[in-house]
Amino acid sequence: MTTPEAATAPAQAAAAPAAPDTGGTRGDWQAFHVFYAASPRPFLLRCVRPLVAELTGEGLLSGWFFINYWLEGPHIRLRLRPSSPAAAPEVAARASSAIAAFLRERPALYEVKGGFLADLYNTLFELEFPGGERGGLVDEDGHMKLRPNNTFSPEPYEPEYGKYGGPAGIELAEWHFQRSSELVSGAQGTMNLHLRTVLLGVAAQLMMTMSGCLLRDDAALLEFLDRYHEFWNSAFATTNYTAQDGYDRAYGTMEALPARFQQIRAAVAEPAPERLPSFLGGWAEHCLDLRERVVALARGGDLVFRSWDGTRDLPVTDPDQALPMLLSPYMHMTNNRLSVTVRDEAFLSYVLARALREPRPTAAP
């Protein structure tokens, strides 16, 4: 789905150094859409992580990532990049076998045929496809078609060049998405992310860290968070999937949030990511590296975005334009992997902006 900077920002484009070279010519990305109407946690821990570890250990894989998606029903989109064209058939066969075995052994029991989730996905469909670009995605009643649960299929890999800045931006995004996928899938195995309070706490701190790394100026960060909140809040203004009722009351209970935000921003500004807990410190190191790559690509003129209406290219060479534009989809996709809802994104960006706008005294470490 379109993100705030892509929808509203002026012409801009940024690029970064290419992802680390694995040596030789890598294979083309493979994509598998796994329709699984349940928590993605078992699939990630019991199927994806072992599969990726085995393929990587055998020298067959040079990259991977996943996203959660809703079109044609809830599913995980797993992307795998063989280490060479010769490795592609083996990667495809091993992935297909592992996914099929998982779905047989641990099928999702829920069917999305009615109720809240069906309504939600139809609302998302109406917002994403308001015109006639629906192809064969609707049934005879005009509702979004649903793929059978516990099925999967290989699909074309279609990078969003316009959103991420062209080929160089896509290569950078793929490199970053692997780190984000590793972070989230690892957290699924070590943290109680099924608890809402834990999930929102982790998401908030990852948002603080990433935004602090990419946008060092308070005014620029505050503008970004306000726009991010406004986008997710207004995108669903005609639904009941976002609601600002209770935001202020909830913020009033978060006494430690402003100080935590200040501590994280101070650590990444120094930069001294080692001052952060290991989970955040590793993420901060990655995000600081990501920032430098974005800056280098922007200054090199290697990123070209596409205008929101799809009519023209938008080169961006100013890092101050490129960084917030790329931060939007980067942040959104990490939240997506965590299974954070758009309603929660609207809420979290609101409380983070307020914490930045109304700092409280920082407690001694």
N, C-alpha and C positions, 0 to 999 in steps of 0.2 A: 504494500500500500504506500502511496506517496507520503513522504515525511515533510515536516514543516518548512525546512529550508528549501527543499526541492519545489515546494508549492508556492512559496512567497518571496524567496530571496531574489535580489537582482542578479544580473549576469555575473557568473563567477565560474572558475575552474581551477582545480588544483591537482598536482601530481606528486608522486613520491618515487624514490628509488624502487626498482623492481624487487620482487620477492627474492629471497636468497636462491641462487642458482643451485640446482641439485646435480648438475653435471649431465651433459647430453640432452637429447630432445625428449621432453616428457610427453606422455600420452594425452589425449583429449579427456576433458572431464566427463564423467558418467554421472547420471542422476537417476535416483530411485525414489518413487513416491510411494510411501508405505501408509496405507489407510488403516489407522489404528485409533479407535475412539476410546482412548483411555489415557492415563498419564504416560508421557513418553519415557519416564524414568526407567521402567524395566527394559524397554527397547534399547535405550542408550547403554545401560549397564550390562545387560546380558547378551546383546547382539552387537551393537556398534563398536563399543570399546574393545572387546576381544577381537573382532574382525579387523579393525584398524591396526591393533597391535601386531597381529599375525602378519598382515600384508606388509606393514612397515618393516617388521623384523626380517622378512624374507626379501626385502628390497624391491617389492612390487608396487609400492605406493609412495607418492611424493606430496600428497595433500588431501585434506578432507574437511568437510564441515557439514552442519545440518541447520535447518530452520524448521519451525512449526508453521503449518499453514492450514487454511480452512476451505479453499476452493474445492468444490465437489465433495466436501466432507472433511473432518479433521484428519490431518495426516502429517507425517514427518517427511521432509525432503532431504534425503541423504545424498551428498555429492562426494565423489571419490575421483582422485586424479592418479591414473597409473604412472609409474615412474618412467615408462617408455611405451611406444606403440605396441611393442611385442608383448608387454605385460597386460595389455588391455583385455584380451579374452579371458585370462586367468582371473583378473580382478572382477570382471563381470560375472563369471561363473561362481566364484567363491562368495561374492556378495549376494547373488540370487539364492544360493543354497543356504547361506546363514539366515537371510531374512525369512525364507520359506519355513525353515526349521523353527525359528522363533515364533512365527505366527501359529504354527501347529501346536507348539508346546505351551504358549502363553497368550491365547487369543483374548482380544478385548471383548467384553461381554455387553457393553452398552451399544445400542443402536440409535443413531441420530435420525429419527423419523418424525419427531414432533417435540413440543415443549420449548423450553428456553433456548437450548443450543440451536435447534432448527431455526427458530426465529432470529437468533443472533446471526447465524451464517447467511440467512436470506437478507438481513439488513446490510451486512457487509457486502454482499453481492450487489445489492441495489446501489450502494455508495461507490463501489469500485467500477461497476459497469452500468452507468446511468443511461447510456445511449444504446446504439445498436450493435456494439462489438461483443456479442454474446455467443456467437457461433452455435455450437451444439451443447451449450452448457445449461440450457433450461429444458424443463419438461413441458408436457401439454398444458399444464396449469400456469406456466410462466415462472415456476419456482426453480431454484438452482438444482440441477441433478446431483444425486449423491452416488458416489462409487460404493461398491460393496465393502463392508467392514472386513478387516483382516485379509486384505488383498494388497498386492503391490505391483508396480509395473515400472520398467525402464522408461524414461521420458527424455526428451531433448533438454539439454542444459542451455538456458537462455539468460546470459548475464545481462544485468541492467546497466548497459554502458552509459546511458544518459544520466542516470542518477549518481554514478560513482566516478565519472570523469573520463570515460573512454577506456581503451585497452590498458593503459598504464594504471589508471585508477582501479579497474577491475582486478588486475593482478595484485595490487596492494590490498584491496578489499578481501580477496581470497586468502591471502596470507594472514590478514587480521582475523578473518572469520574462523580460521582453524584455531587460532589461540583462544578466541572467544568460546568456540565449541568445546575445546579441551577444558577450559575453566569451568564451564557450566556442567559438563558431563562429570567432571571430577567432583564438583560440589554436590551433585545429585547422590554420589556415593558416600559422602562424608558429612553432609548437613541435613537437617530436617526441613528441607524446602517444601514439604507437603504442608507444613504449618504456615499459615498466612503471615503471622507476625515475623517469622524467620525469613520467609521469602521477601517480604517488603523491606526488611532491614538489610538483607544482602543486596537487593537491587538498589536501594538508596545509596549504599556505600560504594557500589561499583559505579553508579552514576556520578557521585561526588568525585571519585578518583579519575574517571575518564574525562569528565568535563574540566576538572582542575588541571589535568595534564595538557589538554588541547587548547583551552582558553585561559590564559594566565591573568588577564585583566578583569577586575571585578565587574566593571560596567559592561564589558562584552559578554561575560558569562551571565550576568543578570538579564540582559536583553535576550540572550539565547534561551534561558530557562522560561522566561515569560512567553516567548514565541512558541516554545515547545508545548507548554501548558495550553496556550490558546488554541494551537492546532488540534491537539487531541481532544480538548474539551469541545471545540466548535465542530469538529468533524462529525461528532455524534450528538450534536445539539438537538436534533429532532427525535432522538431516541431516549431511553432511560438507562443507557449503558454508561453514561458519565453523569455525575451529579456533584455540584460543589457544596451541597448541603452537608454540613458537618466537617468541612475542611478546617475551619478555624478552631473548632472544638478539638479536633484530632491534633492539630498543631500545638495546642495548648498543653497537651500531655507529653510532648516531645522535648523535654527540658534539655536533654543532652545533645540534641541534633545540631544546633548552631555551633557549639564548641567542637563537635566532631568534624563538621565541615571545615572549620577553621584549621584544625589540626591536620587534616588531609591536604588541604590546599597549601599549608606551610611546608609540609613534607615534600610535595611534588614540585613546589616552586624553587626549593633550595638547589638542586633536587637531592632529596635524601630518602628514597623509597624504602630503604632498610629500616627507617624509623616506624614504618607501618607494620601491622601484623602480616605474617607471611602471605596469607591469601590476598590481601590488598597490595602488599609490596610487590609481588610478582606481577600483578595486573598493572600497577603503576609503572614498573620498568618497561613493560610492553607498550603501554600507552605513550610514554615519553619517547620511545623509539618510533612509534606510529606517528607522533607529531612531527618528528624530524623528517620522516619520509614524506609526509604531506607537504611540509614546507619546501623540501627540495624539489618535489614534482611541480609544485606551483611556480616556483622561481624558474624552473627549467621550461615552463610552458607545455608540459606534457599532458595536462588534464584538460579535457574539453567536455563540458556538460551539455545537456540538451534542455532547451526551454520547456517550461511546464506544459505548453500547448503543443510541443513536438515540432515546431516550425523552424527552429534555427539552433545552431550550435552556439555555445557560450564559453569561450575560452576564459580561464581565470588564472591570472599570474600573481595576484596579491594573496599571500598566506592568510591575511586577516579576513578575506572573503572565503577562502577555501576551507579553512578550519571549521567554522560553524556549519558550513554546508555539508561537510562530510561527517561531522559529529552527529548530526541528526540521524541519518540512517545507521551509523555505527552503533549509537546508543540504543536505538529502537531494536536493532537486531539482537543485541545482547539481552535486552529485556524479553524479546520474543523467545529466545532459547531458554530463558528462565521460566517461560509460561506466565509472564506478567501481562495482565490484561491492559487494553487501552485505557480503561477507566483508572487502573492503578497508575499508569504512566501520567495521566493528567493530574492525579493526586500527588504523586511523588515530585513531579516538576514544580508544582505549586508550593509544596512545603520546602523544597530546596531553595527556591527563589526567595521565599519569605525568610528562611534562615540566613541567606546571604544579605538580604535587605535589612534585617533586624538582628545583627550579631549580639550575642551575650558574652559576658566575660569568659575567657577560656580558662578552664580548670587546669591546675598544675599537673603535668604528666606523672 
